[in-house]
Protein backbone atom coordinates (compact mmCIF):
# COMPACT_ATOMS: atom_id res chain seq x y z
CA UNK A 1 0.00 0.00 0.00
CA UNK A 2 1.23 3.48 -0.91
CA UNK A 3 2.82 5.45 1.93
CA UNK A 4 3.28 9.20 1.94
CA UNK A 5 5.28 11.29 4.39
CA UNK A 6 3.10 14.18 5.57
CA UNK A 7 4.97 17.10 7.16
CA UNK A 8 3.43 20.00 9.10
CA UNK A 9 5.86 22.87 9.73
CA UNK A 10 4.98 25.31 12.49
CA UNK A 11 6.82 28.06 14.29
CA UNK A 12 7.79 25.90 17.27
CA UNK A 13 7.49 22.30 16.08
CA UNK A 14 7.46 20.08 13.00
CA UNK A 15 5.15 17.08 12.85
CA UNK A 16 5.88 14.11 10.57
CA UNK A 17 3.42 11.37 9.74
CA UNK A 18 3.75 8.28 7.56
CA UNK A 19 0.25 8.06 6.07
CA UNK A 20 -1.21 5.30 3.88
CA UNK A 21 -3.57 5.89 0.96
CA UNK A 22 -6.60 5.36 3.19
CA UNK A 23 -5.55 8.26 5.41
CA UNK A 24 -4.36 6.07 8.29
CA UNK A 25 -1.31 7.33 10.19
CA UNK A 26 1.28 4.55 10.46
CA UNK A 27 3.94 6.60 12.26
CA UNK A 28 3.72 9.98 14.01
CA UNK A 29 6.78 11.97 15.11
CA UNK A 30 7.16 15.55 16.38
CA UNK A 31 10.43 17.48 16.66
CA UNK A 32 11.16 21.10 17.62
CA UNK A 33 11.55 23.62 14.80
CA UNK A 34 15.20 24.64 14.36
CA UNK A 35 16.85 27.27 12.19
CA UNK A 36 18.20 27.34 9.57
CA UNK A 37 15.13 25.33 8.65
CA UNK A 38 15.82 23.73 5.26
CA UNK A 39 18.98 21.70 6.09
CA UNK A 40 17.39 20.56 9.35
CA UNK A 41 14.19 19.53 7.54
CA UNK A 42 16.13 17.60 4.89
CA UNK A 43 18.15 15.79 7.55
CA UNK A 44 14.98 14.69 9.37
CA UNK A 45 13.29 13.53 6.16
CA UNK A 46 16.30 11.55 4.93
CA UNK A 47 16.40 9.70 8.25
CA UNK A 48 12.68 8.87 8.01
CA UNK A 49 13.18 7.74 4.41
CA UNK A 50 15.89 5.37 5.63
CA UNK A 51 13.56 3.91 8.28
CA UNK A 52 10.58 3.76 5.88
CA UNK A 53 12.10 2.83 2.49
CA UNK A 54 8.66 2.29 0.88
CA UNK A 55 7.74 5.98 0.96
CA UNK A 56 6.50 7.12 -2.46
CA UNK A 57 6.24 10.87 -1.88
CA UNK A 58 6.44 13.78 0.53
CA UNK A 59 3.69 16.29 1.22
CA UNK A 60 4.51 19.44 3.19
CA UNK A 61 2.26 21.99 4.85
CA UNK A 62 4.01 25.10 6.11
CA UNK A 63 3.16 28.43 7.63
CA UNK A 64 3.50 31.35 5.20
CA UNK A 65 2.56 31.74 1.55
CA UNK A 66 3.61 29.11 -0.96
CA UNK A 67 3.73 28.97 -4.75
CA UNK A 68 2.34 25.45 -4.98
CA UNK A 69 3.46 24.98 -8.60
CA UNK A 70 7.12 25.88 -8.09
CA UNK A 71 7.30 24.84 -4.44
CA UNK A 72 8.89 28.13 -3.34
CA UNK A 73 8.05 29.91 -0.08
CA UNK A 74 6.90 33.34 -1.28
CA UNK A 75 6.19 35.03 2.07
CA UNK A 76 7.11 34.13 5.66
CA UNK A 77 8.52 36.59 8.19
CA UNK A 78 8.59 34.53 11.41
CA UNK A 79 10.84 31.64 10.26
CA UNK A 80 14.05 33.46 9.42
CA UNK A 81 15.52 32.40 6.07
CA UNK A 82 12.50 30.29 5.03
CA UNK A 83 11.08 32.88 2.64
CA UNK A 84 12.49 32.32 -0.86
CA UNK A 85 13.48 28.68 -0.22
CA UNK A 86 12.90 26.34 -3.19
CA UNK A 87 11.69 23.51 -0.99
CA UNK A 88 10.18 21.29 -3.67
CA UNK A 89 13.17 21.30 -6.03
CA UNK A 90 15.74 20.83 -3.27
CA UNK A 91 13.90 18.00 -1.51
CA UNK A 92 13.14 16.16 -4.75
CA UNK A 93 16.84 16.29 -5.62
CA UNK A 94 17.84 15.11 -2.13
CA UNK A 95 15.33 12.26 -1.80
CA UNK A 96 14.45 11.21 -5.34
CA UNK A 97 10.75 11.34 -4.33
CA UNK A 98 7.88 13.45 -5.57
CA UNK A 99 7.37 16.46 -3.31
CA UNK A 100 4.32 18.74 -3.02
CA UNK A 101 4.08 21.73 -0.70
CA UNK A 102 1.31 24.11 0.32
CA UNK A 103 0.23 26.44 3.11
CA UNK A 104 -0.57 24.67 6.39
CA UNK A 105 -4.14 26.04 6.62
CA UNK A 106 -4.80 24.81 3.08
CA UNK A 107 -3.55 21.37 4.10
CA UNK A 108 -5.77 21.33 7.19
CA UNK A 109 -8.71 22.25 4.97
CA UNK A 110 -7.86 19.46 2.54
CA UNK A 111 -7.85 16.92 5.40
CA UNK A 112 -11.32 18.04 6.52
CA UNK A 113 -12.65 18.05 2.94
CA UNK A 114 -11.27 14.62 2.04
CA UNK A 115 -11.52 12.76 5.36
CA UNK A 116 -13.30 14.88 7.94
CA UNK A 117 -16.41 16.91 8.66
CA UNK A 118 -16.70 18.33 5.13
CA UNK A 119 -16.18 15.17 3.08
CA UNK A 120 -19.73 15.23 1.69
CA UNK A 121 -19.56 18.89 0.58
CA UNK A 122 -18.25 20.31 -2.69
CA UNK A 123 -17.27 23.85 -1.67
CA UNK A 124 -15.56 24.12 1.68
CA UNK A 125 -13.73 26.74 3.71
CA UNK A 126 -11.72 25.68 6.73
CA UNK A 127 -10.84 28.40 9.26
CA UNK A 128 -8.10 27.74 11.80
CA UNK A 129 -8.28 29.98 14.85
CA UNK A 130 -4.95 29.62 16.57
CA UNK A 131 -2.16 32.11 17.15
CA UNK A 132 -3.49 33.83 14.02
CA UNK A 133 -6.50 33.27 11.77
CA UNK A 134 -5.81 30.96 8.83
CA UNK A 135 -8.05 29.82 6.02
CA UNK A 136 -8.12 27.17 3.33
CA UNK A 137 -10.50 26.97 0.38
CA UNK A 138 -11.34 23.57 -1.16
CA UNK A 139 -13.60 23.50 -4.22
CA UNK A 140 -14.43 20.14 -5.79
CA UNK A 141 -11.67 18.44 -3.83
CA UNK A 142 -8.89 20.81 -4.92
CA UNK A 143 -7.09 23.58 -3.03
CA UNK A 144 -7.74 27.09 -4.36
CA UNK A 145 -4.23 28.58 -4.25
CA UNK A 146 -4.60 31.87 -6.12
CA UNK A 147 -2.03 33.43 -8.42
CA UNK A 148 0.71 33.88 -5.82
CA UNK A 149 -0.29 31.25 -3.29
CA UNK A 150 -2.18 33.85 -1.27
CA UNK A 151 -5.78 32.64 -1.60
CA UNK A 152 -7.48 31.83 1.70
CA UNK A 153 -5.54 34.40 3.74
CA UNK A 154 -8.68 35.10 5.74
CA UNK A 155 -6.71 36.57 8.63
CA UNK A 156 -5.73 39.46 6.40
CA UNK A 157 -9.20 40.50 5.34
CA UNK A 158 -9.54 44.01 6.76
CA UNK A 159 -12.27 43.91 9.39
CA UNK A 160 -11.75 47.32 11.03
CA UNK A 161 -10.21 49.93 8.68
CA UNK A 162 -7.47 51.92 10.46
CA UNK A 163 -7.62 49.45 13.37
CA UNK A 164 -4.91 47.41 15.10
CA UNK A 165 -1.56 47.21 13.30
CA UNK A 166 -1.01 43.74 11.81
CA UNK A 167 2.28 41.91 11.24
CA UNK A 168 1.63 42.24 7.50
CA UNK A 169 2.06 46.01 7.86
CA UNK A 170 -1.58 46.96 7.34
CA UNK A 171 -4.14 47.99 9.93
CA UNK A 172 -7.37 46.32 11.00
CA UNK A 173 -6.82 42.77 9.71
CA UNK A 174 -9.23 40.10 10.92
CA UNK A 175 -6.65 38.15 12.89
CA UNK A 176 -6.05 41.19 15.06
CA UNK A 177 -9.56 40.60 16.43
CA UNK A 178 -10.28 36.90 15.89
CA UNK A 179 -7.30 34.78 17.02
CA UNK A 180 -5.52 33.58 20.12
CA UNK A 181 -3.08 36.50 19.90
CA UNK A 182 -5.96 38.96 19.66
CA UNK A 183 -7.61 37.48 22.74
CA UNK A 184 -4.35 37.68 24.69
CA UNK A 185 -4.01 41.36 23.77
CA UNK A 186 -7.60 42.08 24.80
CA UNK A 187 -7.15 40.15 28.07
CA UNK A 188 -4.17 42.37 28.97
CA UNK A 189 -6.04 45.52 27.95
CA UNK A 190 -8.78 44.52 30.39
CA UNK A 191 -6.32 43.48 33.11
CA UNK A 192 -7.81 39.99 33.53
CA UNK A 193 -5.55 38.05 35.89
CA UNK A 194 -5.78 34.53 37.24
CA UNK A 195 -6.68 34.91 40.92
CA UNK A 196 -4.48 31.97 41.93
CA UNK A 197 -1.32 32.55 39.90
CA UNK A 198 -1.47 36.30 39.30
CA UNK A 199 -0.70 35.65 35.61
CA UNK A 200 -2.79 36.78 32.66
CA UNK A 201 -5.66 34.38 32.05
CA UNK A 202 -5.59 32.27 28.87
CA UNK A 203 -8.23 32.41 26.11
CA UNK A 204 -9.85 29.13 27.20
CA UNK A 205 -10.15 30.53 30.73
CA UNK A 206 -11.77 33.65 29.33
CA UNK A 207 -14.52 31.63 27.66
CA UNK A 208 -15.05 29.60 30.82
CA UNK A 209 -15.41 32.82 32.82
CA UNK A 210 -17.90 34.13 30.27
CA UNK A 211 -19.93 30.93 30.56
CA UNK A 212 -19.97 31.47 34.34
CA UNK A 213 -21.33 34.99 33.96
CA UNK A 214 -18.21 37.17 34.36
CA UNK A 215 -19.34 40.55 32.96
CA UNK A 216 -16.07 41.65 31.29
CA UNK A 217 -15.37 38.17 29.91
CA UNK A 218 -18.90 38.02 28.49
CA UNK A 219 -18.42 41.38 26.74
CA UNK A 220 -15.11 40.24 25.20
CA UNK A 221 -16.68 36.96 24.06
CA UNK A 222 -19.64 38.81 22.58
CA UNK A 223 -17.39 41.03 20.45
CA UNK A 224 -15.14 38.13 19.45
CA UNK A 225 -18.04 35.98 18.23
CA UNK A 226 -19.77 38.89 16.49
CA UNK A 227 -16.56 39.70 14.59
CA UNK A 228 -16.07 36.03 13.71
CA UNK A 229 -19.63 35.77 12.38
CA UNK A 230 -19.11 38.85 10.19
CA UNK A 231 -15.97 37.29 8.69
CA UNK A 232 -17.91 34.15 7.75
CA UNK A 233 -20.76 36.22 6.29
CA UNK A 234 -18.32 38.18 4.14
CA UNK A 235 -16.71 34.97 2.90
CA UNK A 236 -20.11 33.57 1.98
CA UNK A 237 -20.93 36.71 -0.01
CA UNK A 238 -17.79 36.19 -2.09
CA UNK A 239 -17.51 32.39 -2.36
CA UNK A 240 -21.00 30.96 -1.68
CA UNK A 241 -19.51 27.88 -0.01
CA UNK A 242 -21.75 25.15 1.35
CA UNK A 243 -19.70 24.30 4.45
CA UNK A 244 -17.40 26.08 6.89
CA UNK A 245 -15.22 24.02 9.23
CA UNK A 246 -13.75 25.67 12.32
CA UNK A 247 -10.51 24.32 13.79
CA UNK A 248 -7.37 25.55 15.54
CA UNK A 249 -6.35 25.87 19.17
CA UNK A 250 -9.00 28.42 20.15
CA UNK A 251 -11.75 26.13 18.84
CA UNK A 252 -10.78 23.53 21.46
CA UNK A 253 -12.79 25.56 23.98
CA UNK A 254 -15.81 25.75 21.67
CA UNK A 255 -18.08 23.82 24.02
CA UNK A 256 -18.30 27.08 26.01
CA UNK A 257 -19.31 29.29 23.07
CA UNK A 258 -20.40 27.20 20.06
CA UNK A 259 -24.17 27.59 20.39
CA UNK A 260 -23.88 31.35 20.85
CA UNK A 261 -21.59 31.49 17.83
CA UNK A 262 -24.17 29.70 15.65
CA UNK A 263 -26.78 32.18 16.86
CA UNK A 264 -24.55 35.06 15.74
CA UNK A 265 -24.07 33.55 12.28
CA UNK A 266 -27.70 32.68 11.58
CA UNK A 267 -29.08 36.19 10.81
CA UNK A 268 -26.04 36.98 8.66
CA UNK A 269 -26.41 34.03 6.29
CA UNK A 270 -27.24 34.92 2.70
CA UNK A 271 -27.85 31.29 1.70
CA UNK A 272 -28.00 27.95 3.56
CA UNK A 273 -24.63 27.16 5.12
CA UNK A 274 -23.36 24.34 7.32
CA UNK A 275 -20.95 25.39 10.08
CA UNK A 276 -19.05 22.50 11.69
CA UNK A 277 -16.28 21.89 14.19
CA UNK A 278 -13.17 20.23 12.76
CA UNK A 279 -12.72 16.46 13.07
CA UNK A 280 -8.96 16.63 13.34
CA UNK A 281 -6.92 18.48 15.93
CA UNK A 282 -3.19 19.05 15.64
CA UNK A 283 -2.83 16.24 13.09
CA UNK A 284 -4.93 18.06 10.44
CA UNK A 285 -1.98 19.82 8.77
CA UNK A 286 0.11 16.67 8.60
CA UNK A 287 -2.77 14.57 7.24
CA UNK A 288 -3.67 17.22 4.68
CA UNK A 289 -0.05 17.49 3.59
CA UNK A 290 -0.10 13.75 2.82
CA UNK A 291 -3.36 14.27 0.91
CA UNK A 292 -1.48 16.53 -1.52
CA UNK A 293 -0.14 13.32 -3.06
CA UNK A 294 -3.07 10.94 -2.44
GILINFEN-V214921 format. One record per residue. N is the residue number from 0. PSI is psi in degrees with one decimal (none if undefined). NEAR is the number of other C-alpha atoms within 10 Angstrom. D_FIRST is the distance of its C-alpha to the first C-alpha in whole Angstrom. Layout:
BEGIN
n: {N N}
psi: {PSI PSI}
near: {NEAR NEAR}
d_first: {D_FIRST D_FIRST}
END
This chain:
BEGIN
n: {0 1 2 3 4 5 6 7 8 9 10 11 12 13 14 15 16 17 18 19 20 21 22 23 24 25 26 27 28 29 30 31 32 33 34 35 36 37 38 39 40 41 42 43 44 45 46 47 48 49 50 51 52 53 54 55 56 57 58 59 60 61 62 63 64 65 66 67 68 69 70 71 72 73 74 75 76 77 78 79 80 81 82 83 84 85 86 87 88 89 90 91 92 93 94 95 96 97 98 99 100 101 102 103 104 105 106 107 108 109 110 111 112 113 114 115 116 117 118 119 120 121 122 123 124 125 126 127 128 129 130 131 132 133 134 135 136 137 138 139 140 141 142 143 144 145 146 147 148 149 150 151 152 153 154 155 156 157 158 159 160 161 162 163 164 165 166 167 168 169 170 171 172 173 174 175 176 177 178 179 180 181 182 183 184 185 186 187 188 189 190 191 192 193 194 195 196 197 198 199 200 201 202 203 204 205 206 207 208 209 210 211 212 213 214 215 216 217 218 219 220 221 222 223 224 225 226 227 228 229 230 231 232 233 234 235 236 237 238 239 240 241 242 243 244 245 246 247 248 249 250 251 252 253 254 255 256 257 258 259 260 261 262 263 264 265 266 267 268 269 270 271 272 273 274 275 276 277 278 279 280 281 282 283 284 285 286 287 288 289 290 291 292 293}
psi: {138.7 137.8 130.8 142.5 114.1 133.8 129.0 111.9 116.6 -179.4 -26.8 -21.3 158.3 129.8 129.9 140.3 128.4 116.3 132.3 175.1 -11.2 2.5 11.7 133.2 117.4 -36.3 138.8 124.7 135.1 134.4 157.0 148.5 130.6 147.5 147.4 140.3 -44.2 -51.6 -34.7 -44.0 -46.3 -41.5 -45.3 -41.5 -40.1 -36.1 -41.5 -35.6 -34.7 -41.3 -34.0 78.4 -10.3 6.8 137.2 -6.5 168.8 124.3 133.5 130.2 131.4 152.2 155.2 179.6 141.4 134.9 102.6 -27.6 -46.2 -20.9 27.1 138.7 114.6 -22.0 122.3 114.4 -21.6 -38.4 97.7 127.8 -8.9 -39.1 132.1 -6.3 131.3 75.3 -47.4 -51.5 -42.7 -42.5 -36.4 -40.5 -37.2 -33.0 -22.6 10.8 156.7 136.4 133.5 144.0 145.0 173.7 146.1 -36.7 -36.4 -40.0 -41.2 -39.9 -39.7 -39.2 -43.5 -36.9 -34.8 -37.8 -17.5 -140.5 -23.8 16.9 -15.6 14.9 149.9 -35.8 109.7 140.1 130.3 125.1 126.1 114.5 94.6 -131.0 -43.3 -161.1 108.5 161.6 147.5 137.4 123.3 112.7 125.0 42.2 1.1 143.2 133.8 107.4 -30.1 173.4 -41.3 18.4 15.3 5.3 146.5 7.5 66.1 -34.5 -15.7 15.0 132.3 117.9 -40.3 96.9 134.7 21.8 -144.5 138.9 131.1 160.2 -19.8 -7.8 -9.4 172.8 141.9 16.6 151.6 -39.2 -7.7 -5.9 -28.1 89.2 167.8 -40.2 -40.4 -44.0 -38.4 -39.7 -46.3 -36.5 -44.1 -40.3 -29.6 6.5 47.6 108.9 148.2 125.1 -24.3 -42.4 -21.4 2.5 163.5 139.7 160.6 159.9 -41.2 -29.9 -35.8 -47.4 -34.9 -40.7 -39.9 -41.3 -26.7 5.9 7.1 123.6 -48.7 -43.4 -39.4 -40.2 -40.5 -45.1 -42.3 -46.2 -41.7 -49.2 -35.1 -43.9 -42.8 -42.2 -37.8 -41.3 -46.2 -40.0 -41.7 -39.7 -40.1 -37.7 -29.9 -43.2 -19.3 49.4 163.6 -6.7 137.2 130.1 130.5 122.1 -164.9 166.3 -40.4 -32.8 -13.4 -17.6 17.1 -20.7 -22.0 -13.3 -0.6 -47.3 -40.4 -37.8 -45.7 -35.8 -36.7 -37.2 -38.0 -51.2 -10.8 -6.3 135.8 -29.9 168.7 141.5 129.0 132.2 120.5 153.8 143.1 145.3 -37.7 142.2 -119.9 -14.0 -2.9 -46.2 -41.6 -44.1 -44.9 -35.5 -42.3 -35.7 -18.2 -24.8 -0.1 none}
near: {9 12 25 31 30 30 30 31 24 18 12 10 13 20 21 28 26 24 24 20 14 12 18 12 20 12 13 15 11 13 12 12 17 15 13 12 15 17 13 12 18 16 12 14 19 15 11 18 19 10 10 15 11 12 20 17 22 28 27 30 30 24 22 24 21 28 20 20 13 13 21 21 25 18 18 17 12 13 17 10 14 21 17 13 17 17 21 23 15 16 22 15 11 13 15 11 16 17 23 25 28 28 31 29 30 32 33 33 35 32 30 27 29 19 19 18 20 28 16 12 18 15 20 29 31 32 28 27 23 19 17 21 24 28 25 26 27 26 16 11 15 17 23 16 22 11 9 13 21 17 17 24 22 24 23 21 15 18 22 14 10 11 15 17 12 16 13 10 8 14 18 19 25 27 28 26 25 25 26 23 18 20 23 18 14 16 20 12 9 12 12 18 14 13 9 6 8 9 11 15 18 15 22 18 14 24 22 18 18 20 16 12 11 13 12 15 21 18 11 18 22 17 13 17 21 17 19 21 21 17 19 18 20 16 17 21 12 8 13 17 21 17 23 26 23 23 28 25 18 20 22 16 15 18 11 18 17 15 10 14 19 15 13 18 20 14 10 14 16 12 12 12 16 13 19 16 20 24 16 17 13 13 20 27 31 30 35 31 36 34 27 23 20 16}
d_first: {0 4 6 10 13 16 19 22 26 29 32 32 28 25 22 19 15 12 10 7 7 9 11 11 13 11 14 18 20 24 26 30 30 32 34 34 31 29 29 29 25 24 25 23 20 21 21 17 16 18 16 13 13 9 10 10 13 15 17 20 23 26 30 32 32 29 30 26 27 28 26 30 31 34 36 35 38 37 35 37 36 33 35 35 32 29 26 24 26 26 23 21 24 23 20 19 16 17 18 19 22 24 27 25 27 25 22 23 24 21 19 22 22 19 18 21 25 25 22 25 27 27 29 29 30 29 32 31 34 34 36 37 36 33 31 29 29 26 27 25 22 23 25 29 29 33 35 34 31 34 33 33 35 37 38 40 42 46 47 50 52 53 52 50 49 45 43 43 47 48 49 48 44 43 41 44 45 41 39 40 42 44 44 45 48 49 50 51 54 55 55 53 53 51 54 53 52 54 50 49 47 44 42 41 44 46 44 45 49 49 48 51 53 54 56 55 51 51 53 50 47 49 49 45 44 47 45 42 43 44 41 39 42 43 39 39 42 40 37 37 34 33 32 32 30 32 30 31 33 36 34 34 37 37 38 42 42 39 42 45 42 41 45 46 43 44 48 46 44 44 42 40 37 35 34 32 31 27 25 23 25 25 21 21 22 19 16 18 18 14 15 17 14 12}
END
